[in-house]
Amino acid sequence: MAAYTKKPKARSRANAPLTEEAARKLVLKKLSKMSKVKLFELGQRAGIYTKTGKLTKRYRDDAEPAA
């Protein structure tokens, strides 16, 4: 009886690394499909917004300039 051997999967372009521009377009496309609530929650988790909806100190105009 012959041993079972898996055929190697054909590599598709879907597995290829994205260029920076392609990755940016993909992210923007996904963000544009999100509801305002989900987008706000994402901003909170990223540390951009506080729970009350204000910008965190780092993102406000009165924040210290980044080096």
mmCIF file as Biopython writes it, N, C-alpha, C and O atoms, coordinates in Angstrom:
data_model
#
loop_
_atom_site.group_PDB
_atom_site.id
_atom_site.type_symbol
_atom_site.label_atom_id
_atom_site.label_alt_id
_atom_site.label_comp_id
_atom_site.label_asym_id
_atom_site.label_entity_id
_atom_site.label_seq_id
_atom_site.pdbx_PDB_ins_code
_atom_site.Cartn_x
_atom_site.Cartn_y
_atom_site.Cartn_z
_atom_site.occupancy
_atom_site.B_iso_or_equiv
_atom_site.auth_seq_id
_atom_site.auth_asym_id
_atom_site.pdbx_PDB_model_num
ATOM 1   N N  . MET A ? 1  ? 0.851   -1.174 0.000  1.0 0.0 1  A 1 
ATOM 2   C CA . MET A ? 1  ? 0.000   0.000  0.000  1.0 0.0 1  A 1 
ATOM 3   C C  . MET A ? 1  ? 0.897   1.238  0.000  1.0 0.0 1  A 1 
ATOM 4   O O  . MET A ? 1  ? 1.832   1.334  0.794  1.0 0.0 1  A 1 
ATOM 5   N N  . ALA A ? 2  ? 0.614   2.153  -0.868 1.0 0.0 2  A 1 
ATOM 6   C CA . ALA A ? 2  ? 1.433   3.364  -1.009 1.0 0.0 2  A 1 
ATOM 7   C C  . ALA A ? 2  ? 1.117   4.347  0.111  1.0 0.0 2  A 1 
ATOM 8   O O  . ALA A ? 2  ? -0.029  4.474  0.541  1.0 0.0 2  A 1 
ATOM 9   N N  . ALA A ? 3  ? 2.137   5.027  0.567  1.0 0.0 3  A 1 
ATOM 10  C CA . ALA A ? 3  ? 1.954   6.027  1.622  1.0 0.0 3  A 1 
ATOM 11  C C  . ALA A ? 3  ? 1.224   7.243  1.046  1.0 0.0 3  A 1 
ATOM 12  O O  . ALA A ? 3  ? 1.439   7.632  -0.101 1.0 0.0 3  A 1 
ATOM 13  N N  . TYR A ? 4  ? 0.373   7.818  1.860  1.0 0.0 4  A 1 
ATOM 14  C CA . TYR A ? 4  ? -0.387  9.005  1.446  1.0 0.0 4  A 1 
ATOM 15  C C  . TYR A ? 4  ? 0.539   10.209 1.474  1.0 0.0 4  A 1 
ATOM 16  O O  . TYR A ? 4  ? 1.204   10.477 2.475  1.0 0.0 4  A 1 
ATOM 17  N N  . THR A ? 5  ? 0.571   10.911 0.392  1.0 0.0 5  A 1 
ATOM 18  C CA . THR A ? 5  ? 1.360   12.142 0.354  1.0 0.0 5  A 1 
ATOM 19  C C  . THR A ? 5  ? 0.461   13.286 -0.084 1.0 0.0 5  A 1 
ATOM 20  O O  . THR A ? 5  ? -0.324  13.166 -1.025 1.0 0.0 5  A 1 
ATOM 21  N N  . LYS A ? 6  ? 0.598   14.386 0.618  1.0 0.0 6  A 1 
ATOM 22  C CA . LYS A ? 6  ? -0.192  15.567 0.278  1.0 0.0 6  A 1 
ATOM 23  C C  . LYS A ? 6  ? 0.471   16.292 -0.870 1.0 0.0 6  A 1 
ATOM 24  O O  . LYS A ? 6  ? 1.692   16.436 -0.915 1.0 0.0 6  A 1 
ATOM 25  N N  . LYS A ? 7  ? -0.343  16.741 -1.786 1.0 0.0 7  A 1 
ATOM 26  C CA . LYS A ? 7  ? 0.174   17.569 -2.860 1.0 0.0 7  A 1 
ATOM 27  C C  . LYS A ? 7  ? 0.394   18.972 -2.302 1.0 0.0 7  A 1 
ATOM 28  O O  . LYS A ? 7  ? -0.427  19.471 -1.532 1.0 0.0 7  A 1 
ATOM 29  N N  . PRO A ? 8  ? 1.474   19.595 -2.679 1.0 0.0 8  A 1 
ATOM 30  C CA . PRO A ? 8  ? 1.678   20.966 -2.193 1.0 0.0 8  A 1 
ATOM 31  C C  . PRO A ? 8  ? 0.601   21.890 -2.748 1.0 0.0 8  A 1 
ATOM 32  O O  . PRO A ? 8  ? 0.199   21.780 -3.906 1.0 0.0 8  A 1 
ATOM 33  N N  . LYS A ? 9  ? 0.146   22.798 -1.898 1.0 0.0 9  A 1 
ATOM 34  C CA . LYS A ? 9  ? -0.880  23.745 -2.331 1.0 0.0 9  A 1 
ATOM 35  C C  . LYS A ? 9  ? -0.274  24.733 -3.316 1.0 0.0 9  A 1 
ATOM 36  O O  . LYS A ? 9  ? 0.862   25.182 -3.165 1.0 0.0 9  A 1 
ATOM 37  N N  . ALA A ? 10 ? -1.052  25.047 -4.305 1.0 0.0 10 A 1 
ATOM 38  C CA . ALA A ? 10 ? -0.613  26.053 -5.266 1.0 0.0 10 A 1 
ATOM 39  C C  . ALA A ? 10 ? -0.636  27.412 -4.574 1.0 0.0 10 A 1 
ATOM 40  O O  . ALA A ? 10 ? -1.611  27.757 -3.905 1.0 0.0 10 A 1 
ATOM 41  N N  . ARG A ? 11 ? 0.419   28.168 -4.732 1.0 0.0 11 A 1 
ATOM 42  C CA . ARG A ? 11 ? 0.478   29.495 -4.118 1.0 0.0 11 A 1 
ATOM 43  C C  . ARG A ? 11 ? -0.349  30.449 -4.957 1.0 0.0 11 A 1 
ATOM 44  O O  . ARG A ? 11 ? -0.199  30.530 -6.176 1.0 0.0 11 A 1 
ATOM 45  N N  . SER A ? 12 ? -1.203  31.148 -4.291 1.0 0.0 12 A 1 
ATOM 46  C CA . SER A ? 12 ? -2.020  32.123 -5.006 1.0 0.0 12 A 1 
ATOM 47  C C  . SER A ? 12 ? -1.559  33.528 -4.659 1.0 0.0 12 A 1 
ATOM 48  O O  . SER A ? 12 ? -0.801  33.730 -3.710 1.0 0.0 12 A 1 
ATOM 49  N N  . ARG A ? 13 ? -2.015  34.475 -5.423 1.0 0.0 13 A 1 
ATOM 50  C CA . ARG A ? 13 ? -1.681  35.877 -5.153 1.0 0.0 13 A 1 
ATOM 51  C C  . ARG A ? 13 ? -2.304  36.324 -3.838 1.0 0.0 13 A 1 
ATOM 52  O O  . ARG A ? 13 ? -1.833  37.292 -3.241 1.0 0.0 13 A 1 
ATOM 53  N N  . ALA A ? 14 ? -3.341  35.652 -3.372 1.0 0.0 14 A 1 
ATOM 54  C CA . ALA A ? 14 ? -3.991  36.029 -2.120 1.0 0.0 14 A 1 
ATOM 55  C C  . ALA A ? 14 ? -3.038  35.872 -0.944 1.0 0.0 14 A 1 
ATOM 56  O O  . ALA A ? 14 ? -3.179  36.576 0.056  1.0 0.0 14 A 1 
ATOM 57  N N  . ASN A ? 15 ? -2.085  34.977 -1.040 1.0 0.0 15 A 1 
ATOM 58  C CA . ASN A ? 15 ? -1.128  34.761 0.044  1.0 0.0 15 A 1 
ATOM 59  C C  . ASN A ? 15 ? 0.109   35.636 -0.086 1.0 0.0 15 A 1 
ATOM 60  O O  . ASN A ? 15 ? 0.934   35.679 0.826  1.0 0.0 15 A 1 
ATOM 61  N N  . ALA A ? 16 ? 0.244   36.321 -1.188 1.0 0.0 16 A 1 
ATOM 62  C CA . ALA A ? 16 ? 1.420   37.160 -1.412 1.0 0.0 16 A 1 
ATOM 63  C C  . ALA A ? 16 ? 1.347   38.389 -0.507 1.0 0.0 16 A 1 
ATOM 64  O O  . ALA A ? 16 ? 0.254   38.885 -0.234 1.0 0.0 16 A 1 
ATOM 65  N N  . PRO A ? 17 ? 2.491   38.885 -0.038 1.0 0.0 17 A 1 
ATOM 66  C CA . PRO A ? 17 ? 2.465   40.075 0.809  1.0 0.0 17 A 1 
ATOM 67  C C  . PRO A ? 17 ? 1.940   41.284 0.036  1.0 0.0 17 A 1 
ATOM 68  O O  . PRO A ? 17 ? 2.191   41.429 -1.161 1.0 0.0 17 A 1 
ATOM 69  N N  . LEU A ? 18 ? 1.214   42.140 0.737  1.0 0.0 18 A 1 
ATOM 70  C CA . LEU A ? 18 ? 0.648   43.327 0.103  1.0 0.0 18 A 1 
ATOM 71  C C  . LEU A ? 18 ? 1.676   44.450 0.069  1.0 0.0 18 A 1 
ATOM 72  O O  . LEU A ? 18 ? 2.537   44.556 0.942  1.0 0.0 18 A 1 
ATOM 73  N N  . THR A ? 19 ? 1.567   45.269 -0.944 1.0 0.0 19 A 1 
ATOM 74  C CA . THR A ? 19 ? 2.380   46.474 -0.952 1.0 0.0 19 A 1 
ATOM 75  C C  . THR A ? 19 ? 1.790   47.425 0.081  1.0 0.0 19 A 1 
ATOM 76  O O  . THR A ? 19 ? 0.651   47.243 0.511  1.0 0.0 19 A 1 
ATOM 77  N N  . GLU A ? 20 ? 2.542   48.424 0.478  1.0 0.0 20 A 1 
ATOM 78  C CA . GLU A ? 20 ? 2.044   49.374 1.477  1.0 0.0 20 A 1 
ATOM 79  C C  . GLU A ? 20 ? 0.779   50.068 0.976  1.0 0.0 20 A 1 
ATOM 80  O O  . GLU A ? 20 ? -0.174  50.257 1.733  1.0 0.0 20 A 1 
ATOM 81  N N  . GLU A ? 21 ? 0.776   50.440 -0.288 1.0 0.0 21 A 1 
ATOM 82  C CA . GLU A ? 21 ? -0.389  51.114 -0.865 1.0 0.0 21 A 1 
ATOM 83  C C  . GLU A ? 21 ? -1.614  50.198 -0.877 1.0 0.0 21 A 1 
ATOM 84  O O  . GLU A ? 21 ? -2.719  50.631 -0.550 1.0 0.0 21 A 1 
ATOM 85  N N  . ALA A ? 22 ? -1.419  48.943 -1.252 1.0 0.0 22 A 1 
ATOM 86  C CA . ALA A ? 22 ? -2.530  47.985 -1.287 1.0 0.0 22 A 1 
ATOM 87  C C  . ALA A ? 22 ? -3.066  47.733 0.115  1.0 0.0 22 A 1 
ATOM 88  O O  . ALA A ? 22 ? -4.278  47.626 0.305  1.0 0.0 22 A 1 
ATOM 89  N N  . ALA A ? 23 ? -2.173  47.638 1.101  1.0 0.0 23 A 1 
ATOM 90  C CA . ALA A ? 23 ? -2.594  47.418 2.486  1.0 0.0 23 A 1 
ATOM 91  C C  . ALA A ? 23 ? -3.403  48.615 2.978  1.0 0.0 23 A 1 
ATOM 92  O O  . ALA A ? 23 ? -4.427  48.445 3.639  1.0 0.0 23 A 1 
ATOM 93  N N  . ARG A ? 24 ? -2.944  49.832 2.655  1.0 0.0 24 A 1 
ATOM 94  C CA . ARG A ? 24 ? -3.654  51.047 3.064  1.0 0.0 24 A 1 
ATOM 95  C C  . ARG A ? 24 ? -5.048  51.084 2.458  1.0 0.0 24 A 1 
ATOM 96  O O  . ARG A ? 24 ? -6.017  51.416 3.141  1.0 0.0 24 A 1 
ATOM 97  N N  . LYS A ? 25 ? -5.154  50.742 1.171  1.0 0.0 25 A 1 
ATOM 98  C CA . LYS A ? 25 ? -6.457  50.739 0.506  1.0 0.0 25 A 1 
ATOM 99  C C  . LYS A ? 25 ? -7.396  49.718 1.137  1.0 0.0 25 A 1 
ATOM 100 O O  . LYS A ? 25 ? -8.586  49.982 1.310  1.0 0.0 25 A 1 
ATOM 101 N N  . LEU A ? 26 ? -6.855  48.555 1.478  1.0 0.0 26 A 1 
ATOM 102 C CA . LEU A ? 26 ? -7.662  47.510 2.093  1.0 0.0 26 A 1 
ATOM 103 C C  . LEU A ? 26 ? -8.190  47.959 3.460  1.0 0.0 26 A 1 
ATOM 104 O O  . LEU A ? 26 ? -9.360  47.749 3.778  1.0 0.0 26 A 1 
ATOM 105 N N  . VAL A ? 27 ? -7.327  48.571 4.254  1.0 0.0 27 A 1 
ATOM 106 C CA . VAL A ? 27 ? -7.738  49.055 5.576  1.0 0.0 27 A 1 
ATOM 107 C C  . VAL A ? 27 ? -8.802  50.141 5.436  1.0 0.0 27 A 1 
ATOM 108 O O  . VAL A ? 27 ? -9.807  50.115 6.146  1.0 0.0 27 A 1 
ATOM 109 N N  . LEU A ? 28 ? -8.592  51.089 4.536  1.0 0.0 28 A 1 
ATOM 110 C CA . LEU A ? 28 ? -9.566  52.161 4.338  1.0 0.0 28 A 1 
ATOM 111 C C  . LEU A ? 28 ? -10.909 51.616 3.857  1.0 0.0 28 A 1 
ATOM 112 O O  . LEU A ? 28 ? -11.962 52.117 4.250  1.0 0.0 28 A 1 
ATOM 113 N N  . LYS A ? 29 ? -10.871 50.610 3.021  1.0 0.0 29 A 1 
ATOM 114 C CA . LYS A ? 29 ? -12.110 49.996 2.537  1.0 0.0 29 A 1 
ATOM 115 C C  . LYS A ? 29 ? -12.872 49.359 3.701  1.0 0.0 29 A 1 
ATOM 116 O O  . LYS A ? 29 ? -14.089 49.508 3.810  1.0 0.0 29 A 1 
ATOM 117 N N  . LYS A ? 30 ? -12.144 48.646 4.571  1.0 0.0 30 A 1 
ATOM 118 C CA . LYS A ? 30 ? -12.784 48.014 5.725  1.0 0.0 30 A 1 
ATOM 119 C C  . LYS A ? 30 ? -13.313 49.050 6.708  1.0 0.0 30 A 1 
ATOM 120 O O  . LYS A ? 30 ? -14.408 48.898 7.249  1.0 0.0 30 A 1 
ATOM 121 N N  . LEU A ? 31 ? -12.529 50.111 6.939  1.0 0.0 31 A 1 
ATOM 122 C CA . LEU A ? 31 ? -12.967 51.163 7.858  1.0 0.0 31 A 1 
ATOM 123 C C  . LEU A ? 31 ? -14.214 51.872 7.335  1.0 0.0 31 A 1 
ATOM 124 O O  . LEU A ? 31 ? -15.099 52.224 8.115  1.0 0.0 31 A 1 
ATOM 125 N N  . SER A ? 32 ? -14.289 52.081 6.032  1.0 0.0 32 A 1 
ATOM 126 C CA . SER A ? 32 ? -15.441 52.788 5.464  1.0 0.0 32 A 1 
ATOM 127 C C  . SER A ? 32 ? -16.727 51.973 5.582  1.0 0.0 32 A 1 
ATOM 128 O O  . SER A ? 32 ? -17.821 52.534 5.525  1.0 0.0 32 A 1 
ATOM 129 N N  . LYS A ? 33 ? -16.607 50.669 5.744  1.0 0.0 33 A 1 
ATOM 130 C CA . LYS A ? 33 ? -17.787 49.808 5.881  1.0 0.0 33 A 1 
ATOM 131 C C  . LYS A ? 33 ? -18.238 49.663 7.330  1.0 0.0 33 A 1 
ATOM 132 O O  . LYS A ? 33 ? -19.311 49.118 7.590  1.0 0.0 33 A 1 
ATOM 133 N N  . MET A ? 34 ? -17.421 50.150 8.288  1.0 0.0 34 A 1 
ATOM 134 C CA . MET A ? 34 ? -17.753 50.017 9.701  1.0 0.0 34 A 1 
ATOM 135 C C  . MET A ? 34 ? -18.799 51.044 10.106 1.0 0.0 34 A 1 
ATOM 136 O O  . MET A ? 34 ? -18.860 52.139 9.546  1.0 0.0 34 A 1 
ATOM 137 N N  . SER A ? 35 ? -19.619 50.683 11.080 1.0 0.0 35 A 1 
ATOM 138 C CA . SER A ? 35 ? -20.583 51.638 11.621 1.0 0.0 35 A 1 
ATOM 139 C C  . SER A ? 35 ? -19.830 52.678 12.440 1.0 0.0 35 A 1 
ATOM 140 O O  . SER A ? 35 ? -18.685 52.454 12.834 1.0 0.0 35 A 1 
ATOM 141 N N  . LYS A ? 36 ? -20.467 53.806 12.696 1.0 0.0 36 A 1 
ATOM 142 C CA . LYS A ? 36 ? -19.839 54.860 13.494 1.0 0.0 36 A 1 
ATOM 143 C C  . LYS A ? 36 ? -19.492 54.358 14.889 1.0 0.0 36 A 1 
ATOM 144 O O  . LYS A ? 36 ? -18.457 54.721 15.448 1.0 0.0 36 A 1 
ATOM 145 N N  . VAL A ? 37 ? -20.353 53.532 15.443 1.0 0.0 37 A 1 
ATOM 146 C CA . VAL A ? 37 ? -20.116 52.998 16.784 1.0 0.0 37 A 1 
ATOM 147 C C  . VAL A ? 37 ? -18.891 52.092 16.794 1.0 0.0 37 A 1 
ATOM 148 O O  . VAL A ? 37 ? -18.038 52.219 17.672 1.0 0.0 37 A 1 
ATOM 149 N N  . LYS A ? 38 ? -18.791 51.185 15.837 1.0 0.0 38 A 1 
ATOM 150 C CA . LYS A ? 38 ? -17.647 50.272 15.763 1.0 0.0 38 A 1 
ATOM 151 C C  . LYS A ? 38 ? -16.350 51.041 15.497 1.0 0.0 38 A 1 
ATOM 152 O O  . LYS A ? 38 ? -15.302 50.712 16.052 1.0 0.0 38 A 1 
ATOM 153 N N  . LEU A ? 39 ? -16.428 52.059 14.650 1.0 0.0 39 A 1 
ATOM 154 C CA . LEU A ? 39 ? -15.260 52.871 14.350 1.0 0.0 39 A 1 
ATOM 155 C C  . LEU A ? 39 ? -14.794 53.625 15.597 1.0 0.0 39 A 1 
ATOM 156 O O  . LEU A ? 39 ? -13.595 53.723 15.856 1.0 0.0 39 A 1 
ATOM 157 N N  . PHE A ? 40 ? -15.743 54.154 16.362 1.0 0.0 40 A 1 
ATOM 158 C CA . PHE A ? 40 ? -15.408 54.844 17.610 1.0 0.0 40 A 1 
ATOM 159 C C  . PHE A ? 40 ? -14.784 53.873 18.604 1.0 0.0 40 A 1 
ATOM 160 O O  . PHE A ? 40 ? -13.792 54.210 19.251 1.0 0.0 40 A 1 
ATOM 161 N N  . GLU A ? 41 ? -15.348 52.675 18.737 1.0 0.0 41 A 1 
ATOM 162 C CA . GLU A ? 41 ? -14.784 51.666 19.646 1.0 0.0 41 A 1 
ATOM 163 C C  . GLU A ? 41 ? -13.355 51.308 19.244 1.0 0.0 41 A 1 
ATOM 164 O O  . GLU A ? 41 ? -12.497 51.115 20.105 1.0 0.0 41 A 1 
ATOM 165 N N  . LEU A ? 42 ? -13.103 51.221 17.963 1.0 0.0 42 A 1 
ATOM 166 C CA . LEU A ? 42 ? -11.758 50.954 17.476 1.0 0.0 42 A 1 
ATOM 167 C C  . LEU A ? 42 ? -10.816 52.095 17.871 1.0 0.0 42 A 1 
ATOM 168 O O  . LEU A ? 42 ? -9.684  51.856 18.294 1.0 0.0 42 A 1 
ATOM 169 N N  . GLY A ? 43 ? -11.288 53.327 17.730 1.0 0.0 43 A 1 
ATOM 170 C CA . GLY A ? 43 ? -10.501 54.488 18.128 1.0 0.0 43 A 1 
ATOM 171 C C  . GLY A ? 43 ? -10.195 54.496 19.622 1.0 0.0 43 A 1 
ATOM 172 O O  . GLY A ? 43 ? -9.115  54.913 20.040 1.0 0.0 43 A 1 
ATOM 173 N N  . GLN A ? 44 ? -11.144 54.038 20.414 1.0 0.0 44 A 1 
ATOM 174 C CA . GLN A ? 44 ? -10.911 53.928 21.862 1.0 0.0 44 A 1 
ATOM 175 C C  . GLN A ? 44 ? -9.843  52.873 22.163 1.0 0.0 44 A 1 
ATOM 176 O O  . GLN A ? 44 ? -8.923  53.122 22.941 1.0 0.0 44 A 1 
ATOM 177 N N  . ARG A ? 45 ? -9.966  51.709 21.552 1.0 0.0 45 A 1 
ATOM 178 C CA . ARG A ? 45 ? -8.990  50.636 21.789 1.0 0.0 45 A 1 
ATOM 179 C C  . ARG A ? 45 ? -7.597  51.034 21.326 1.0 0.0 45 A 1 
ATOM 180 O O  . ARG A ? 45 ? -6.598  50.577 21.882 1.0 0.0 45 A 1 
ATOM 181 N N  . ALA A ? 46 ? -7.530  51.891 20.303 1.0 0.0 46 A 1 
ATOM 182 C CA . ALA A ? 46 ? -6.245  52.344 19.788 1.0 0.0 46 A 1 
ATOM 183 C C  . ALA A ? 46 ? -5.665  53.480 20.621 1.0 0.0 46 A 1 
ATOM 184 O O  . ALA A ? 46 ? -4.523  53.886 20.408 1.0 0.0 46 A 1 
ATOM 185 N N  . GLY A ? 47 ? -6.448  53.995 21.573 1.0 0.0 47 A 1 
ATOM 186 C CA . GLY A ? 47 ? -5.961  55.063 22.442 1.0 0.0 47 A 1 
ATOM 187 C C  . GLY A ? 47 ? -6.102  56.445 21.832 1.0 0.0 47 A 1 
ATOM 188 O O  . GLY A ? 47 ? -5.420  57.379 22.254 1.0 0.0 47 A 1 
ATOM 189 N N  . ILE A ? 48 ? -6.972  56.588 20.851 1.0 0.0 48 A 1 
ATOM 190 C CA . ILE A ? 48 ? -7.174  57.882 20.201 1.0 0.0 48 A 1 
ATOM 191 C C  . ILE A ? 48 ? -8.271  58.669 20.909 1.0 0.0 48 A 1 
ATOM 192 O O  . ILE A ? 48 ? -8.161  59.885 21.069 1.0 0.0 48 A 1 
ATOM 193 N N  . TYR A ? 49 ? -9.332  57.978 21.335 1.0 0.0 49 A 1 
ATOM 194 C CA . TYR A ? 49 ? -10.459 58.608 22.015 1.0 0.0 49 A 1 
ATOM 195 C C  . TYR A ? 49 ? -10.595 58.085 23.443 1.0 0.0 49 A 1 
ATOM 196 O O  . TYR A ? 49 ? -10.251 56.941 23.739 1.0 0.0 49 A 1 
ATOM 197 N N  . THR A ? 50 ? -11.109 58.956 24.323 1.0 0.0 50 A 1 
ATOM 198 C CA . THR A ? 50 ? -11.436 58.546 25.686 1.0 0.0 50 A 1 
ATOM 199 C C  . THR A ? 50 ? -12.833 57.929 25.677 1.0 0.0 50 A 1 
ATOM 200 O O  . THR A ? 50 ? -13.511 57.941 24.650 1.0 0.0 50 A 1 
ATOM 201 N N  . LYS A ? 51 ? -13.259 57.396 26.807 1.0 0.0 51 A 1 
ATOM 202 C CA . LYS A ? 51 ? -14.603 56.810 26.898 1.0 0.0 51 A 1 
ATOM 203 C C  . LYS A ? 51 ? -15.685 57.861 26.685 1.0 0.0 51 A 1 
ATOM 204 O O  . LYS A ? 51 ? -16.786 57.546 26.234 1.0 0.0 51 A 1 
ATOM 205 N N  . THR A ? 52 ? -15.364 59.122 27.015 1.0 0.0 52 A 1 
ATOM 206 C CA . THR A ? 52 ? -16.354 60.191 26.856 1.0 0.0 52 A 1 
ATOM 207 C C  . THR A ? 52 ? -16.372 60.771 25.452 1.0 0.0 52 A 1 
ATOM 208 O O  . THR A ? 52 ? -17.195 61.636 25.152 1.0 0.0 52 A 1 
ATOM 209 N N  . GLY A ? 53 ? -15.480 60.310 24.589 1.0 0.0 53 A 1 
ATOM 210 C CA . GLY A ? 53 ? -15.488 60.736 23.201 1.0 0.0 53 A 1 
ATOM 211 C C  . GLY A ? 53 ? -14.520 61.858 22.874 1.0 0.0 53 A 1 
ATOM 212 O O  . GLY A ? 53 ? -14.521 62.376 21.757 1.0 0.0 53 A 1 
ATOM 213 N N  . LYS A ? 54 ? -13.698 62.235 23.836 1.0 0.0 54 A 1 
ATOM 214 C CA . LYS A ? 54 ? -12.717 63.287 23.576 1.0 0.0 54 A 1 
ATOM 215 C C  . LYS A ? 54 ? -11.415 62.657 23.105 1.0 0.0 54 A 1 
ATOM 216 O O  . LYS A ? 54 ? -11.126 61.494 23.388 1.0 0.0 54 A 1 
ATOM 217 N N  . LEU A ? 55 ? -10.634 63.458 22.375 1.0 0.0 55 A 1 
ATOM 218 C CA . LEU A ? 55 ? -9.327  62.973 21.954 1.0 0.0 55 A 1 
ATOM 219 C C  . LEU A ? 55 ? -8.420  62.833 23.168 1.0 0.0 55 A 1 
ATOM 220 O O  . LEU A ? 55 ? -8.461  63.655 24.084 1.0 0.0 55 A 1 
ATOM 221 N N  . THR A ? 56 ? -7.603  61.789 23.168 1.0 0.0 56 A 1 
ATOM 222 C CA . THR A ? 56 ? -6.643  61.634 24.252 1.0 0.0 56 A 1 
ATOM 223 C C  . THR A ? 56 ? -5.575  62.713 24.112 1.0 0.0 56 A 1 
ATOM 224 O O  . THR A ? 56 ? -5.429  63.318 23.050 1.0 0.0 56 A 1 
ATOM 225 N N  . LYS A ? 57 ? -4.838  62.946 25.176 1.0 0.0 57 A 1 
ATOM 226 C CA . LYS A ? 57 ? -3.876  64.038 25.210 1.0 0.0 57 A 1 
ATOM 227 C C  . LYS A ? 57 ? -2.912  63.997 24.020 1.0 0.0 57 A 1 
ATOM 228 O O  . LYS A ? 57 ? -2.571  65.032 23.448 1.0 0.0 57 A 1 
ATOM 229 N N  . ARG A ? 58 ? -2.493  62.820 23.669 1.0 0.0 58 A 1 
ATOM 230 C CA . ARG A ? 58 ? -1.532  62.679 22.572 1.0 0.0 58 A 1 
ATOM 231 C C  . ARG A ? 58 ? -2.063  63.227 21.243 1.0 0.0 58 A 1 
ATOM 232 O O  . ARG A ? 58 ? -1.283  63.694 20.414 1.0 0.0 58 A 1 
ATOM 233 N N  . TYR A ? 59 ? -3.361  63.174 21.040 1.0 0.0 59 A 1 
ATOM 234 C CA . TYR A ? 59 ? -3.952  63.565 19.755 1.0 0.0 59 A 1 
ATOM 235 C C  . TYR A ? 59 ? -4.601  64.952 19.774 1.0 0.0 59 A 1 
ATOM 236 O O  . TYR A ? 59 ? -5.113  65.409 18.752 1.0 0.0 59 A 1 
ATOM 237 N N  . ARG A ? 60 ? -4.582  65.615 20.916 1.0 0.0 60 A 1 
ATOM 238 C CA . ARG A ? 60 ? -5.162  66.965 20.995 1.0 0.0 60 A 1 
ATOM 239 C C  . ARG A ? 60 ? -4.179  67.991 20.462 1.0 0.0 60 A 1 
ATOM 240 O O  . ARG A ? 60 ? -2.974  67.748 20.402 1.0 0.0 60 A 1 
ATOM 241 N N  . ASP A ? 61 ? -4.712  69.140 20.078 1.0 0.0 61 A 1 
ATOM 242 C CA . ASP A ? 61 ? -3.873  70.251 19.602 1.0 0.0 61 A 1 
ATOM 243 C C  . ASP A ? 61 ? -2.947  70.778 20.690 1.0 0.0 61 A 1 
ATOM 244 O O  . ASP A ? 61 ? -1.858  71.270 20.393 1.0 0.0 61 A 1 
ATOM 245 N N  . ASP A ? 62 ? -3.375  70.678 21.958 1.0 0.0 62 A 1 
ATOM 246 C CA . ASP A ? 62 ? -2.581  71.235 23.047 1.0 0.0 62 A 1 
ATOM 247 C C  . ASP A ? 62 ? -1.542  70.247 23.589 1.0 0.0 62 A 1 
ATOM 248 O O  . ASP A ? 62 ? -0.907  70.513 24.609 1.0 0.0 62 A 1 
ATOM 249 N N  . ALA A ? 63 ? -1.372  69.130 22.922 1.0 0.0 63 A 1 
ATOM 250 C CA . ALA A ? 63 ? -0.383  68.127 23.363 1.0 0.0 63 A 1 
ATOM 251 C C  . ALA A ? 63 ? 1.026   68.577 23.036 1.0 0.0 63 A 1 
ATOM 252 O O  . ALA A ? 63 ? 1.234   69.418 22.162 1.0 0.0 63 A 1 
ATOM 253 N N  . GLU A ? 64 ? 1.980   68.019 23.733 1.0 0.0 64 A 1 
ATOM 254 C CA . GLU A ? 64 ? 3.396   68.311 23.466 1.0 0.0 64 A 1 
ATOM 255 C C  . GLU A ? 64 ? 3.736   67.789 22.067 1.0 0.0 64 A 1 
ATOM 256 O O  . GLU A ? 64 ? 3.268   66.718 21.681 1.0 0.0 64 A 1 
ATOM 257 N N  . PRO A ? 65 ? 4.541   68.530 21.307 1.0 0.0 65 A 1 
ATOM 258 C CA . PRO A ? 65 ? 4.931   68.029 19.984 1.0 0.0 65 A 1 
ATOM 259 C C  . PRO A ? 65 ? 5.786   66.770 20.088 1.0 0.0 65 A 1 
ATOM 260 O O  . PRO A ? 65 ? 6.600   66.620 21.000 1.0 0.0 65 A 1 
ATOM 261 N N  . ALA A ? 66 ? 5.581   65.885 19.142 1.0 0.0 66 A 1 
ATOM 262 C CA . ALA A ? 66 ? 6.369   64.651 19.109 1.0 0.0 66 A 1 
ATOM 263 C C  . ALA A ? 66 ? 7.782   64.979 18.655 1.0 0.0 66 A 1 
ATOM 264 O O  . ALA A ? 66 ? 7.992   65.875 17.837 1.0 0.0 66 A 1 
ATOM 265 N N  . ALA A ? 67 ? 8.744   64.248 19.189 1.0 0.0 67 A 1 
ATOM 266 C CA . ALA A ? 67 ? 10.149  64.522 18.849 1.0 0.0 67 A 1 
ATOM 267 C C  . ALA A ? 67 ? 10.493  64.120 17.450 1.0 0.0 67 A 1 
ATOM 268 O O  . ALA A ? 67 ? 11.635  64.288 17.023 1.0 0.0 67 A 1 
#
